[in-house]
Amino acid sequence: MNSTKLCWWTPFKYAVPADYENWFEEQALEGWHPVKVSQWSSFAMRFKKGEPKRYRYVVDLQPAPRKDYKRIYE
């Protein structure tokens, strides 16, 4: 079994942030945890296989975040 996978996000399938969040949470329950989601293009995401776990994900759509925006949430 592969320990990593690449997923392509389909904006037509997950157009609402809550649907996107639910999809991330389902992946975590199956043991797939995000390793990389680009700030500028979330169409391709890399996941790593691990222990299934319940997480809460929040998708915050920011087309052009300010320079200090990311630092606020780290």
Short mmCIF file of the C-alpha atoms (twelve columns), coordinates in Angstrom:
data_MODEL
# 
_entry.id   MODEL 
# 
loop_
_atom_site.group_PDB 
_atom_site.id 
_atom_site.type_symbol 
_atom_site.label_atom_id 
_atom_site.label_alt_id 
_atom_site.label_comp_id 
_atom_site.label_asym_id 
_atom_site.label_seq_id 
_atom_site.Cartn_x 
_atom_site.Cartn_y 
_atom_site.Cartn_z 
_atom_site.pdbx_PDB_model_num 
ATOM 1  C CA . MET A 1  0.000   0.000  0.000  1 
ATOM 2  C CA . ASN A 2  1.222   3.509  -0.782 1 
ATOM 3  C CA . SER A 3  2.056   5.759  2.142  1 
ATOM 4  C CA . THR A 4  1.333   8.950  0.183  1 
ATOM 5  C CA . LYS A 5  -1.275  10.016 -2.333 1 
ATOM 6  C CA . LEU A 6  -1.947  13.018 -4.516 1 
ATOM 7  C CA . CYS A 7  -5.543  14.264 -4.730 1 
ATOM 8  C CA . TRP A 8  -6.899  16.715 -7.232 1 
ATOM 9  C CA . TRP A 9  -9.640  18.940 -5.884 1 
ATOM 10 C CA . THR A 10 -12.559 19.473 -8.226 1 
ATOM 11 C CA . PRO A 11 -14.067 22.919 -7.655 1 
ATOM 12 C CA . PHE A 12 -17.320 21.819 -9.275 1 
ATOM 13 C CA . LYS A 13 -17.719 18.980 -6.779 1 
ATOM 14 C CA . TYR A 14 -16.670 20.879 -3.636 1 
ATOM 15 C CA . ALA A 15 -17.720 24.456 -4.304 1 
ATOM 16 C CA . VAL A 16 -18.889 25.176 -0.750 1 
ATOM 17 C CA . PRO A 17 -16.173 25.467 1.950  1 
ATOM 18 C CA . ALA A 18 -18.174 23.229 4.333  1 
ATOM 19 C CA . ASP A 19 -18.143 20.411 1.746  1 
ATOM 20 C CA . TYR A 20 -14.392 20.818 1.347  1 
ATOM 21 C CA . GLU A 21 -13.945 20.709 5.153  1 
ATOM 22 C CA . ASN A 22 -16.070 17.556 5.408  1 
ATOM 23 C CA . TRP A 23 -13.996 15.903 2.693  1 
ATOM 24 C CA . PHE A 24 -10.760 16.677 4.604  1 
ATOM 25 C CA . GLU A 25 -12.303 15.251 7.787  1 
ATOM 26 C CA . GLU A 26 -13.372 12.061 5.976  1 
ATOM 27 C CA . GLN A 27 -9.822  11.649 4.669  1 
ATOM 28 C CA . ALA A 28 -8.444  11.941 8.223  1 
ATOM 29 C CA . LEU A 29 -10.907 9.314  9.484  1 
ATOM 30 C CA . GLU A 30 -9.527  6.995  6.781  1 
ATOM 31 C CA . GLY A 31 -5.977  7.747  7.943  1 
ATOM 32 C CA . TRP A 32 -5.018  10.218 5.194  1 
ATOM 33 C CA . HIS A 33 -3.544  13.429 6.567  1 
ATOM 34 C CA . PRO A 34 -2.630  16.491 4.466  1 
ATOM 35 C CA . VAL A 35 1.070   17.105 4.027  1 
ATOM 36 C CA . LYS A 36 0.927   19.939 1.510  1 
ATOM 37 C CA . VAL A 37 -1.829  22.233 0.312  1 
ATOM 38 C CA . SER A 38 -0.496  25.184 -1.603 1 
ATOM 39 C CA . GLN A 39 -1.641  28.609 -0.451 1 
ATOM 40 C CA . TRP A 40 -1.916  29.764 -4.052 1 
ATOM 41 C CA . SER A 41 -3.371  26.637 -5.686 1 
ATOM 42 C CA . SER A 42 -5.338  24.119 -3.664 1 
ATOM 43 C CA . PHE A 43 -6.200  22.017 -6.707 1 
ATOM 44 C CA . ALA A 44 -3.458  19.468 -5.917 1 
ATOM 45 C CA . MET A 45 -2.968  18.206 -2.379 1 
ATOM 46 C CA . ARG A 46 -0.557  15.620 -1.012 1 
ATOM 47 C CA . PHE A 47 -1.634  13.280 1.795  1 
ATOM 48 C CA . LYS A 48 0.331   10.855 3.955  1 
ATOM 49 C CA . LYS A 49 -1.066  7.622  5.411  1 
ATOM 50 C CA . GLY A 50 -1.171  7.484  9.192  1 
ATOM 51 C CA . GLU A 51 -3.401  6.508  12.041 1 
ATOM 52 C CA . PRO A 52 -7.086  7.281  11.469 1 
ATOM 53 C CA . LYS A 53 -8.021  10.213 13.642 1 
ATOM 54 C CA . ARG A 54 -10.831 12.746 13.976 1 
ATOM 55 C CA . TYR A 55 -9.784  16.284 13.110 1 
ATOM 56 C CA . ARG A 56 -11.743 19.472 12.490 1 
ATOM 57 C CA . TYR A 57 -10.670 21.351 9.366  1 
ATOM 58 C CA . VAL A 58 -11.629 24.898 8.435  1 
ATOM 59 C CA . VAL A 59 -11.323 26.253 4.913  1 
ATOM 60 C CA . ASP A 60 -10.786 30.007 4.849  1 
ATOM 61 C CA . LEU A 61 -10.958 31.310 1.308  1 
ATOM 62 C CA . GLN A 62 -8.618  34.260 0.905  1 
ATOM 63 C CA . PRO A 63 -7.954  35.200 -2.742 1 
ATOM 64 C CA . ALA A 64 -5.105  37.567 -1.822 1 
ATOM 65 C CA . PRO A 65 -4.239  37.351 1.882  1 
ATOM 66 C CA . ARG A 66 -2.298  40.170 3.495  1 
ATOM 67 C CA . LYS A 67 1.318   39.411 4.363  1 
ATOM 68 C CA . ASP A 68 0.542   39.134 8.086  1 
ATOM 69 C CA . TYR A 69 -2.642  37.049 7.632  1 
ATOM 70 C CA . LYS A 70 -1.035  33.595 7.836  1 
ATOM 71 C CA . ARG A 71 1.059   34.564 10.877 1 
ATOM 72 C CA . ILE A 72 -2.133  35.346 12.836 1 
ATOM 73 C CA . TYR A 73 -3.201  31.688 12.686 1 
ATOM 74 C CA . GLU A 74 0.147   29.945 13.224 1 
# 
